[in-house]
Amino acid sequence: MPNVHVIEHPLIRVRLTRLRSHATGTAEFRANLHQIAQLMIFDVLRDCTTREIPVETPLTTTTGAELERSVVLVPILRAGLGMVHSMLEVVPEAQVGMVGMQRNETTFEPETYYNKMPPGLREADVIIVDPMLATGNSAVDAATSLKKQGAQRLRFLNLVSCPDGIRQMNHIHPDVRIFTAAIDGGLNDQAYIVPGLGDAGDRYFGTL
């Protein structure tokens, strides 16, 4: 599918299998989600540009590198928050914005209740983070809001996508690259991805 990068890695496949299993409890779900997020962030940031800087080693002076632009991670609350905690271990210098959304269980549309961003979005590499790309409505709304606040380089990172959500994102935000670990078949009547892994937020926070 256009503008979608499926991140392939044996460890991601194994850990995603554990996330999918209904027998996986909260602690194991969290651990596997953290590990997948850390593995995926390397690919998401692969094409970030760097600039040369001098560095003093214990022996001499040489040339090193630093990120040319700041990185801003924007989890869609709640579920995206768990992924960001582990990604910050890989990119500790990243800033964090937050978009709080909850799903209207009647219309399946997202309802925003919180939006807080760091300054400098225009100059940053901004990564929207959410475990699932189902209908695509939450991701679309988050990307729209971030663009209005100045973001110009947006990417969307998720664990499990489906064609419906991908089409929605590509239609409204064709410039936003999608990074995912899997593309599942579709949605059920409750707009959950099938086979999916259930409600990632409930499983991560133990609120089933």
PAZAPA-4460 file (N, C-alpha, C; in steps of 0.05 Angstrom, whole numbers, plus 32768, in hexadecimal, padded with zeros to 4 digits):
% residues 208
    n_x    n_y    n_z   ca_x   ca_y   ca_z    c_x    c_y    c_z   seq   type   mol
   8011   7FE8   8000   8000   8000   8000   8012   8019   8000     1      M     A
   800A   802E   7FF2   801B   8046   7FF0   8021   8053   800B     2      P     A
   8039   805D   800D   8041   806D   8024   8042   805E   803E     3      N     A
   8043   8043   803C   8043   8032   8054   805D   8022   8055     4      V     A
   806B   8023   806C   8083   8013   806F   807E   7FFE   8085     5      H     A
   807D   7FE5   807D   8079   7FCF   8091   8095   7FC8   809B     6      V     A
   809A   7FCB   80B5   80B4   7FC6   80C1   80B6   7FA8   80C6     7      I     A
   80C7   7F9B   80B8   80CB   7F7E   80BA   80E3   7F77   80CC     8      E     A
   80DE   7F67   80E0   80F4   7F5D   80F1   80E9   7F45   8100     9      H     A
   80FA   7F30   8102   80F0   7F18   8110   80E7   7F1D   812C    10      P     A
   80F6   7F2E   813B   80EE   7F34   8157   80D4   7F43   8158    11      L     A
   80CE   7F54   8145   80B5   7F62   8144   809E   7F4D   8140    12      I     A
   80A2   7F3B   812D   808D   7F27   8128   8087   7F16   8141    13      R     A
   809C   7F0E   814F   8099   7EFE   8167   808A   7F0D   817D    14      V     A
   8092   7F26   8182   8086   7F35   8197   806A   7F3E   8190    15      R     A
   8065   7F43   8176   804A   7F49   816E   8037   7F32   8172    16      L     A
   8041   7F1A   816D   8032   7F01   8172   8029   7F00   818F    17      T     A
   803C   7F07   81A1   8035   7F07   81BE   8020   7F1C   81C5    18      R     A
   8022   7F33   81B8   800E   7F48   81BC   7FF2   7F3F   81B3    19      L     A
   7FF2   7F31   819D   7FD8   7F28   8192   7FCA   7F14   81A4    20      R     A
   7FD9   7F03   81B2   7FCD   7EED   81C1   7FBC   7EF7   81D8    21      S     A
   7FA3   7EED   81DA   7F91   7EF4   81EF   7F9B   7EEB   820A    22      H     A
   7FAE   7ED8   820A   7FB9   7ECD   8223   7FCF   7EDF   822F    23      A     A
   7FD8   7EF3   8220   7FEE   7F04   822A   7FE2   7F18   823E    24      T     A
   7FEE   7F18   8256   7FE4   7F2A   826B   7FF0   7F46   8269    25      G     A
   7FE8   7F57   827B   7FF0   7F73   8279   800E   7F77   827A    26      T     A
   801C   7F6B   828D   8039   7F6F   828F   8048   7F66   8276    27      A     A
   8041   7F4F   826C   804E   7F45   8253   8046   7F56   823B    28      E     A
   802D   7F5F   823A   8025   7F71   8224   8035   7F8A   8224    29      F     A
   8039   7F96   823B   8049   7FAF   823D   8065   7FAA   8233    30      R     A
   8071   7F95   823D   808D   7F8F   8236   8091   7F8B   8218    31      A     A
   807F   7F7C   820C   8082   7F78   81EF   807C   7F91   81DF    32      N     A
   8069   7FA1   81E8   8063   7FBA   81DA   807C   7FCC   81DB    33      L     A
   8088   7FCE   81F2   80A0   7FDE   81F5   80B6   7FD5   81E2    34      H     A
   80BA   7FBB   81E1   80D0   7FB1   81D0   80CB   7FB6   81B3    35      Q     A
   80B2   7FB2   81AA   80AC   7FB8   818E   80B0   7FD5   8187    36      I     A
   80A7   7FE7   8199   80A9   8003   8194   80C7   800B   8191    37      A     A
   80D8   8000   81A2   80F4   8006   81A0   8100   7FFC   8186    38      Q     A
   80F8   7FE4   817D   8102   7FDA   8164   80F9   7FEB   814C    39      L     A
   80E0   7FF4   814D   80D5   8003   8137   80E0   801F   8134    40      M     A
   80E7   802C   814A   80EF   8048   8149   8109   804B   8139    41      I     A
   811A   8037   8138   8132   8039   8128   812C   803D   810B    42      F     A
   8118   802E   8101   8110   8031   80E4   8102   804B   80DF    43      D     A
   80F1   8053   80F2   80E2   806C   80EE   80F5   8084   80EC    44      V     A
   810B   8084   80FA   811E   809A   80FA   8136   8095   80E8    45      L     A
   8135   8080   80D8   814C   8079   80C7   8156   808F   80B5    46      R     A
   8142   809F   80AA   814A   80B4   8097   814C   80D0   80A3    47      D     A
   814C   80D1   80BE   8150   80EB   80CA   816D   80F5   80C4    48      C     A
   816F   810F   80BF   8189   8119   80B7   8199   8122   80D0    49      T     A
   81B3   8120   80CE   81C5   8129   80E3   81D8   813E   80D9    50      T     A
   81E5   814B   80EC   81FA   815E   80E5   8213   8157   80F4    51      R     A
   822A   815E   80E9   8243   8158   80F6   8249   816B   810D    52      E     A
   8254   8160   8122   825D   8170   8138   8278   8166   8142    53      I     A
   8289   8177   814D   82A3   816D   8158   829E   815F   8172    54      P     A
   82AE   814B   8178   82AC   813D   8191   82C8   8136   819B    55      V     A
   82CD   813A   81B4   82E6   8133   81C1   82E5   8117   81CC    56      E     A
   82F5   8104   81C1   82F7   80EA   81CD   830D   80EA   81E2    57      T     A
   8311   80D5   81F1   8327   80D5   8204   8342   80D7   81F7    58      P     A
   8343   80D3   81DC   835D   80D3   81CF   8361   80EA   81BC    59      L     A
   834C   80F5   81AF   834F   8109   819B   8335   8117   8195    60      T     A
   8335   8128   8181   831D   8135   8178   8314   8128   815E    61      T     A
   82FA   8122   815C   82F0   8116   8143   82D5   8123   813D    62      T     A
   82C8   8118   8128   82AE   8123   811F   8298   8110   8127    63      T     A
   8284   811A   8134   826D   810A   813B   8254   8115   812D    64      G     A
   823D   810E   8138   8224   8116   812B   820E   811C   8141    65      A     A
   81FC   812D   813A   81E4   8132   814A   81CC   8135   8137    66      E     A
   81B4   8130   8141   819D   8132   8130   819A   814F   8127    67      L     A
   8194   8153   810D   8191   816E   8102   8177   817B   810C    68      E     A
   8162   816B   810F   8149   8175   8118   8141   8167   8132    69      R     A
   8131   8174   8142   8127   8167   815A   8112   8152   8153    70      S     A
   810E   813F   8164   80FA   812A   8161   80E4   812F   8175    71      V     A
   80CB   812F   816B   80B4   8132   817D   80A3   8119   817A    72      V     A
   809F   810B   8190   808E   80F3   8191   8072   80FC   819B    73      L     A
   805D   80F5   818C   8042   80FD   8194   8031   80E5   8196    74      V     A
   802F   80DA   81AF   801D   80C3   81B2   7FFF   80CC   81B2    75      P     A
   7FEE   80BB   81A7   7FD2   80BF   81AA   7FC9   80B0   81C3    76      I     A
   7FC0   80BF   81D7   7FB9   80B2   81F1   7FA0   80A2   81EE    77      L     A
   7F9E   808B   81FD   7FB1   8082   8210   7FC7   8070   8205    78      R     A
   7FBF   805F   81F2   7FD0   8048   81EB   7FEB   8050   81E0    79      A     A
   7FED   8067   81D2   8007   806F   81C8   801C   8075   81DD    80      G     A
   8012   807C   81F5   8025   8084   820A   8038   806D   8211    81      L     A
   802F   8055   8211   8040   803F   8219   8057   803B   8205    82      G     A
   8052   8040   81EB   8067   803E   81D7   807C   8053   81DB    83      M     A
   8073   806B   81E1   8086   8082   81E3   809A   807E   81FA    84      V     A
   8091   8074   8211   80A3   8070   8227   80BC   8060   821F    85      H     A
   80B8   804B   820F   80CF   803A   8207   80DF   8047   81F1    86      S     A
   80D2   8056   81E0   80E1   8064   81CA   80F3   8079   81D6    87      M     A
   80EB   8085   81EC   80FC   809A   81F8   8116   808E   8203    88      L     A
   8117   8074   8207   8131   8068   820F   8144   8067   81F8    89      E     A
   813A   8067   81DF   814B   8067   81C7   8151   8084   81BE    90      V     A
   813D   8096   81C1   8140   80B2   81B9   813A   80C4   81D1    91      V     A
   814B   80C4   81E6   8145   80D2   81FE   8143   80F0   81FA    92      P     A
   814F   80FB   81E4   814E   8117   81E0   8133   8120   81D3    93      E     A
   8122   810D   81CC   8109   8114   81BF   80F7   8124   81D2    94      A     A
   80E7   8136   81C6   80D2   8143   81D5   80B8   8133   81D1    95      Q     A
   80A5   8138   81E3   808C   8129   81E2   8074   813C   81E3    96      V     A
   8064   813A   81CF   8049   8147   81CF   8035   8132   81D5    97      G     A
   801C   813A   81DA   8007   8126   81DF   7FED   812F   81D3    98      M     A
   7FDF   811B   81C7   7FC4   811F   81BE   7FB2   810B   81CC    99      V     A
   7F9F   8115   81DB   7F8D   8103   81E9   7F73   8100   81D9   100      G     A
   7F6D   80E7   81D2   7F54   80E1   81C3   7F47   80C9   81D0   101      M     A
   7F2C   80C9   81CF   7F1E   80B1   81D7   7F09   80AB   81C1   102      Q     A
   7F04   8091   81BE   7EF2   8089   81A8   7ED5   808A   81B2   103      R     A
   7EC4   8097   81A2   7EA7   8097   81A6   7E9E   807B   819E   104      N     A
   7E94   806C   81B1   7E8D   8050   81AB   7E73   804D   819A   105      E     A
   7E66   8063   8195   7E4E   8063   8184   7E55   8069   8167   106      T     A
   7E65   807F   8164   7E6C   8087   8149   7E87   807D   8140   107      T     A
   7E98   8073   8153   7EB3   806A   814E   7EC5   8081   8146   108      F     A
   7EBC   8099   814A   7ECC   80B1   8143   7EDD   80B9   815B   109      E     A
   7EF5   80C4   8157   7F06   80CD   816E   7EFC   80E8   8179   110      P     A
   7EFE   80EB   8193   7EF7   8104   81A0   7F10   810E   81AF   111      E     A
   7F1A   8125   81A8   7F32   8130   81B4   7F2C   813E   81CE   112      T     A
   7F3B   8137   81E3   7F38   8144   81FD   7F51   8151   8207   113      Y     A
   7F68   814D   81F8   7F81   8159   8201   7F94   815C   81EA   114      Y     A
   7FA2   8173   81E9   7FB6   8177   81D3   7FCB   818A   81DD   115      N     A
   7FE3   8180   81E1   7FF9   8190   81EC   8013   8189   81DD   116      K     A
   801F   819D   81D0   8037   8199   81C0   804E   81AA   81C9   117      M     A
   8067   81A0   81C6   807E   81B1   81CB   8081   81C6   81B5   118      P     A
   8091   81DA   81B9   8096   81EE   81A4   80A8   81E2   818E   119      P     A
   80A8   81F0   8177   80BB   81E9   8162   80B2   81D1   8151   120      G     A
   8098   81CC   814E   808F   81B6   813D   8098   81BA   8120   121      L     A
   8099   81D2   8117   809F   81D7   80FB   80BB   81CD   80F3   122      R     A
   80CD   81CE   8106   80E9   81C6   8100   80EE   81A9   8108   123      E     A
   80DB   819A   8112   80DF   8180   811E   80D7   8169   810C   124      A     A
   80E1   8152   8111   80D6   8139   8106   80C2   812F   811B   125      D     A
   80A9   812E   8113   8093   8129   8125   8088   810D   811F   126      V     A
   8086   80FC   8134   807C   80E1   8131   8063   80DD   8142   127      I     A
   804D   80D8   8134   8034   80D1   8142   8035   80B4   8149   128      I     A
   802E   80AD   8162   8030   8092   816B   8016   8087   8176   129      V     A
   800D   8070   816B   7FF5   8063   8174   7FF7   8046   816D   130      D     A
   7FF1   8033   817E   7FF5   8017   8177   7FE4   800D   815F   131      P     A
   7FCC   8019   815B   7FBA   800F   8147   7FB3   8024   8133   132      M     A
   7FB1   801C   8119   7FA6   802D   8104   7F8D   801F   80F9   133      L     A
   7F76   8025   8105   7F5E   8016   80FF   7F4E   8026   80EA   134      A     A
   7F3B   8037   80F2   7F2C   8047   80DF   7F3E   805D   80D4   135      T     A
   7F52   8065   80E3   7F64   807B   80DA   7F5B   8096   80E4   136      G     A
   7F44   8097   80F1   7F39   80B1   80F9   7F4A   80BF   810E   137      N     A
   7F54   80B1   8122   7F65   80BD   8136   7F7F   80C7   812A   138      S     A
   7F8C   80B7   811A   7FA5   80BF   810D   7FA1   80D7   80FB   139      A     A
   7F8C   80D7   80EC   7F86   80EE   80DA   7F82   8107   80EA   140      V     A
   7F72   8106   8100   7F6D   811D   8110   7F87   8127   811D   141      D     A
   7F98   8115   8127   7FB1   811D   8133   7FC3   812B   811F   142      A     A
   7FC5   811F   8107   7FD6   812B   80F3   7FCC   8147   80EA   143      A     A
   7FB2   8149   80E8   7FA6   8163   80E0   7FAC   8178   80F5   144      T     A
   7FA9   8171   810F   7FAF   8184   8125   7FCC   818C   8125   145      S     A
   7FDE   8179   8121   7FFA   817E   8122   8003   8191   810B   146      L     A
   7FF7   818C   80F3   7FFD   819E   80DD   7FF4   81BA   80E2   147      K     A
   7FDD   81BD   80EF   7FD3   81D8   80F6   7FE5   81E6   8109   148      K     A
   7FF4   81D6   8119   8007   81E1   812D   8023   81E4   8122   149      Q     A
   8026   81DF   8108   803F   81E5   80FB   8050   81CD   80F2   150      G     A
   8048   81B4   80FA   8058   819D   80F3   8059   8199   80D4   151      A     A
   8071   8194   80CA   8074   8190   80AD   807F   8175   80A5   152      Q     A
   808D   8168   80B8   8099   814E   80B3   808C   813A   80C6   153      R     A
   8077   812D   80BD   8067   811B   80CE   806A   80FE   80C5   154      L     A
   806C   80EC   80D9   806B   80CF   80D4   8058   80C3   80E8   155      R     A
   804D   80AC   80E1   803A   809F   80F3   8044   8083   80F8   156      F     A
   8048   807C   8112   8052   8062   811A   803C   8053   8129   157      L     A
   8037   803B   8120   8024   8029   812D   802C   800C   812B   158      N     A
   8020   7FFB   813B   8027   7FDF   813B   8017   7FD0   8125   159      L     A
   7FFC   7FD4   8125   7FEB   7FC5   8114   7FD9   7FD8   8104   160      V     A
   7FD9   7FD6   80EA   7FC8   7FE6   80D8   7FB4   7FD4   80CA   161      S     A
   7FA1   7FE1   80BD   7F8F   7FD3   80AB   7F8A   7FE5   8092   162      C     A
   7F81   7FD9   807C   7F7E   7FE9   8064   7F6C   8001   8067   163      P     A
   7F57   7FFF   8077   7F45   8016   807B   7F53   802F   8085   164      D     A
   7F63   802B   809A   7F71   8041   80A6   7F87   804C   8094   165      G     A
   7F94   803A   8087   7FAA   8043   8074   7F9E   8054   805E   166      I     A
   7F88   804B   8052   7F7B   805A   803D   7F72   8076   8047   167      R     A
   7F68   8077   805F   7F5F   8090   806A   7F76   80A4   806E   168      Q     A
   7F8C   809A   8079   7FA4   80AA   807D   7FAF   80B3   8062   169      M     A
   7FB2   80A1   804F   7FBD   80A8   8035   7FAC   80BC   8026   170      N     A
   7F92   80BA   802A   7F80   80CC   801C   7F82   80E9   8027   171      H     A
   7F82   80EC   8042   7F82   8106   804E   7F9E   8111   8053   172      I     A
   7FB0   8100   805A   7FCC   8108   805F   7FE0   80F7   804F   173      H     A
   7FE0   80FB   8035   7FF2   80EA   8025   8010   80EF   802A   174      P     A
   8016   8105   8037   8032   810B   803D   803C   80FE   8057   175      D     A
   802A   80F2   8066   8032   80E6   8080   8039   80C8   807B   176      V     A
   8052   80C1   807F   805B   80A5   807C   8051   8094   8094   177      R     A
   8048   807C   808D   803D   806A   80A1   8051   8054   80A6   178      I     A
   8059   804F   80BF   806B   8039   80C6   805B   8026   80D8   179      F     A
   805A   800D   80D0   804A   7FF9   80DF   8059   7FDF   80E0   180      T     A
   8050   7FCE   80F3   805C   7FB3   80F5   804B   7F9E   80E7   181      A     A
   8032   7FA4   80E1   8020   7F91   80D4   8009   7F9F   80C8   182      A     A
   7FFF   7F94   80B1   7FE6   7F9D   80A5   7FD2   7F86   80A6   183      I     A
   7FBD   7F89   80B6   7FA9   7F74   80BA   7F93   7F78   80A5   184      D     A
   7F80   7F64   80A6   7F6C   7F63   8091   7F57   7F79   8090   185      G     A
   7F4D   7F82   80A7   7F38   7F96   80A7   7F2C   7F9B   80C2   186      G     A
   7F14   7FA6   80C3   7F06   7FAE   80DC   7EED   7F9D   80E0   187      L     A
   7EE6   7F99   80FA   7ECD   7F8C   8100   7EB7   7FA1   8103   188      N     A
   7EA0   7F99   810C   7E89   7FAB   810F   7E8E   7FC1   8124   189      D     A
   7EA0   7FBB   8137   7EA7   7FCF   814C   7EBF   7FE0   8144   190      Q     A
   7EC8   7FDE   812C   7EDF   7FED   8121   7EF9   7FE6   812F   191      A     A
   7EFB   7FCC   8138   7F15   7FC2   8141   7F22   7FB2   812B   192      Y     A
   7F3D   7FB4   812A   7F4C   7FA6   8116   7F4B   7F88   811B   193      I     A
   7F47   7F78   8106   7F46   7F5B   8107   7F5C   7F50   80F5   194      V     A
   7F6D   7F3D   80FF   7F6C   7F31   8119   7F75   7F44   8130   195      P     A
   7F86   7F57   812B   7F8D   7F6B   813E   7F99   7F61   8158   196      G     A
   7F95   7F70   816D   7F9F   7F67   8188   7F8C   7F72   819E   197      L     A
   7F74   7F7A   8196   7F61   7F85   81AA   7F66   7FA2   81AE   198      G     A
   7F5D   7FAC   81C5   7F60   7FC8   81CC   7F7C   7FCC   81D9   199      D     A
   7F8E   7FD8   81CB   7FAA   7FD9   81D5   7FAC   7FE9   81EF   200      A     A
   7F9C   7FFF   81F1   7F9D   800F   820A   7F93   7FFF   8222   201      G     A
   7F7D   7FF1   821F   7F72   7FE1   8235   7F85   7FCB   823D   202      D     A
   7F92   7FBF   822A   7FA4   7FA9   8230   7FBE   7FB3   823C   203      R     A
   7FC7   7FCA   8234   7FE0   7FD5   823F   7FDB   7FDF   825B   204      Y     A
   7FC5   7FEC   8260   7FC0   7FF8   827B   7FB0   7FE6   828E   205      F     A
   7FA9   7FCF   8284   7F9A   7FBC   8295   7F7E   7FC4   829C   206      G     A
   7F71   7FD2   8289   7F56   7FDC   828E   7F41   7FCC   827F   207      T     A
   7F46   7FB3   827A   7F33   7FA2   826B   7F1A   7F9E   827C   208      L     A
***
